[in-house]
Amino acid sequence: MAEKTQAKKVNIVSQVISVLLILVLLLLFYRDNGSIVRTLFYLAISCVPVFFTLKFRPEAIFRSFAFCLAVLPALNLSLDLGANPFDFIGFKASFQVWITYSYFFLIFAPMMALAILVANKKAQSKKIGYKKYIPHTVLILLCIAASAFCYPLINVCEFAFKFLCIAVITDYVERYIYEGYTPILANLPYYFLALTAIFRIRWY
């Protein structure tokens, strides 16, 4: 009984911290860009992966929101099909496209690999499916291909690419890792993402 009461208190504290951090991130982001529409847009898209997991806990929303704000806000979504964002063509432009998406192998791929290892270790007897992520993978590859063949699309494609990566990782983590973990300790990596988001909002 005492353990259940303690666990309930820890869960409440975790939820309160998550709500406060969401509000802090929202306020800082709004003060930086001055647009309530843009601020609500990022909050909305960060809730999309959580919506598909059907786990609307404050911690889940905080994790997805911190992830989105740490990665997405610096992107430029302007689109001008008549302009070349690189100011050069040929091999140099193709190489620049590769550089643009290279952080996938530095950040997103290692994160997903680590998530898979932790999930399989945590639930060895539970069958974890990967087929549902095939459409996401196809769309991610299409984003890279579209950027390579039409350079002006790179800003929009990069945004879609990053969001799809975030959606896959968030969905996987929320479904197979966080259930049953001590919330405060489990959120530690996302507290660092929140700090990264604050740094990028204030000084990037």
N, C-alpha and C positions, 0 to 999 in steps of 0.2 A: 504493500500500500504506500509506504514511504517512498519507494523507488518511482512509482507511478506519479505521485505528487511532485517529486523532484523533476521528473521528466517533463511534466506538464508546465512547471515553472520555467524550465529551460526553453521549452518550445515557445512560450509566451514572450520571453525575453528576446528570443531570436526573431520572432515576428515583429516586435516593436522596433528592434534595431533595423530590420529590413525596411519597414515603412519609413523610418526616419531617414535612412540613407537614400531611399527613392525620392523623398521630398527634397533633400539637400541637392542631389544630382539634378532634379528638375529645376530648382531655383537657380543653381549656378548656370545651367545650360540656357535657361531663359534670359538671365541677366547678361550672358555673353552675346547671344544672337538677337535678343529683343523681339523674337517672334513666337507668340503663343501657338501659332499653327505648326511651326517647325518643331517646337518642343513636344506638342501632343502627337505629332507624326512619329517622332522617335519612340515615344512611349507606346504608341499603338503598334508599331512594327515589332517592338521588343516583346509585346504580349502575344504575337502570332505563334511562335513556337510553343509557348506555354499553353495556348488555346488547344493545340493539337494533342498535347499530353493530358489535357483535362485535369490538370493539377494547378488550381488557381490560388495557391498559397502565396502569401507575401514574399516568402523567401525565394520561390521560383520566379516571380516577377522581378524581384531585385536582381537575381543572378542574370537573367536574360537582359534586363535593362542596363546593368553595369557592363556586360559584355558588348552590347550594341554601342553604348556611348564611348567605350574604350577604343572601338575600332572604326565606327562609321562616320562620325561628325566631320572629320577633316576632308571628306570626299566632296568633289565638285560635280554636281549633277547637271551642269550646263551641257547643252547639245547643239552643235552647229555642224551639220553635215558638209558644209562648204569649207570648213577649216581643218587644218592638220594640227592636232595638239602637240605634236613632237617637233614641228618645223623642219623635219627631215623625213626621207622615205627610204625604201630599200632595206638593206641588211640592218642598218642602225635602228630603223623603226621597229622591225621585227624583234630585234634584240631588246629594245625598250619594252615591248609588250611582255616578253619573257621576264624581264626584271620586275615589271609591275606585279606579276602574279607569283613571283618566286617566293614571297613570304608565306605562300601556302605550304611550302615544304619546310619552312622555318618555324611556323606557328601552328597553323590549323591541322596539318597532317600529324605532327607529334602529339597535339592535344587529343585528336581522335584516337590515335594509337594507344595513348595512355588511358583514355576513357574505356576503350575496349578491354585492355588488360585488367583494369580495376573492376569493371562490371563482371567479367568472367571469373575473376577471383572471388568476388563477393557472392555471386550466385552460380556456383559451379553446376548445380543440378537444374538450373533454369535455362530453358532454351531461349537464346537471344537471336532475334531475326535481323537480317541485314537487307533483305530484298526490298523492303519498303523505301530504302534510301537510293535505289537505282535511279528513279526519276530525278532526284536531286543531283546525283552524280552526272547524269546526262546534261542537265541544265547548266551545271558548273562548267563542264567541258564546252558547251555551246557558247557560254560567256567568253571563254578564252578564245575560241575560234572566231567569234564575231569581232572581237577586238583586233585579232591578227589580220582579218580581211578588210575591216572597215575601221580605221584608226579613230575617227571622230566619235565612235560609239564607246570608246574605252572607259570614259567616266561613268556612264550609266551601267556598262557591263561590270565594271569593278565593284560598283555598289551592289549590284545583284549577286555577284560572285561572293562577296564578303557576307552578305545577308544569308545566302543559302548555306554557306559554311557554318555560320552561327546557328542557323535553324537546325541543321543536322546535329551539331554537337550538343545544343541545348536539349533537343528532343531526346537524344540518346542518354545524356546525363540524367535528365529528370526521370526517365522511365526506368533506368537500370542501375543507377548509382545512389541517388540521394534518398530514396525511400529507406527508412530505418536507420539512417546515419544521425549522429548527434548534430543538430542543425548549426550551432555556433561554430564548432570546429570545422565542419564540412564546408562552411561558407568562406573559410579563410582565403582560398585562391581568388574568390570573387571580391573580397575586400581589397585585395591588391589591384584587381581590375577596376574597382571603383576609384582607387587612388590614381590609377593611370588615366581614367576618364576625367577626373578633376584636374590633373596636370594638363591634359590636352585641351580641356575647355578653357582653362585660365591662361596658359602660357604657350600653347602650340601656335 
